[in-house]
């Protein structure tokens, strides 16, 4: 029973970077993984795809032959892939039971209302794949209330359209501090808490035209002062409230966070994906694990929104410096204690600290050397007779 991630998201959300990073991470933890590129317009990938849709159809040929633009060409290419699903199925069979990462195109209409990508996913389910949709969104959306609300709508529509286990992920979270102060803590956005608190900030953005949500805070005003000020009402206030109530009524959307270069962040996200897809309860490598091994694996590294805020917002400089010092110490230890090839157990004489060199005659030195050689021979003979005990389970 192979498992797979369906990586979707708007352009620039980091889909190809995520596939590259996740492939390296899974390889490091000794999980067999392959990457399949389903984006016919993805000419320059940071990874080497094991199966590439461009071997079936290319966007340049479609645009030239059908007189279509880039978006229309992508839709046409996915329809071609749907009609030639046998080609994809044959390529996947050659990959065996590898964990598959599907790098999907970035046109949002493909995972909001167009049917081809959804039909491909359902056919993958029929041939035995356990699928999880990983919807990536750039964390820059948190810098403006309008971007955040529109992303909530996009995520909700994608979840309803795909109808599969689904995780929404805020990528590039390590860059979040560069976008300015947020009016709320990070967990407000990741857990999609009471969105009515966001309405005043959304109204202020629409009436003032200020690009950031915290411009007034930077001038020394608090949220209470801003609420007391008389502000014009946005003509979209009723629409804003209706959208917020719609998202809250469904109560489906939430976000994980990801800094693709951070090992702990990758590990936390992969654990969430494994739980969503059922890999944590019966993966190919973990099929023979005991209940206790599974419990230990599921209770490993954790990182909630408060930890993420502390790492990348509140104490980023301090923790970056600690991390650099830890890396420097680790590099120094590796240089000072290079790993040697395993050898026989040292003799008792070799365990004792070396004594200062004494001036002695050549006869005395020869006698000491003969004693050491004789002791070493006895040790080696004892090892040869005893052999190595191998315990078979």
Buried (B, 14 or more C-beta within 10 A) or exposed (E): EBBBBBBBBBEEBBBBBBBBBBBEBBEEEEBBBBBBBBBBBBEEBEBEBBBBBBEBBBBEEBBEEEEBEEEBBBBBBBBBBBEEBEBBEEBBEEBEEBBBBBBBBBBBEBBBEBEBBBBBBBBBEEEEBBBBBBBBBBBBBBBBBBBBBEBBBBBBBBBEBBEBBBBBBBBBBBEBBEBBEBBBBBBBBBEBBEBEEBBBBBBBBBBEEEEBBBBBBEEEEEBEEBEEEEEEEBEBBEEBBEBBEEBBEEEBBEBBBBBBEBEBBBBBBBBBBBBBBBBBEEBBEBEEBEEEEBEEBEEEEEBEBEBBBBBBBBEBEEEEEEEEEEEEEEEEEEEEEEEEEEEEEEBEEEEEEEEEEEEEEEEEEEEEEEEEEEBBEEBEEEEEEEEEEEEEE
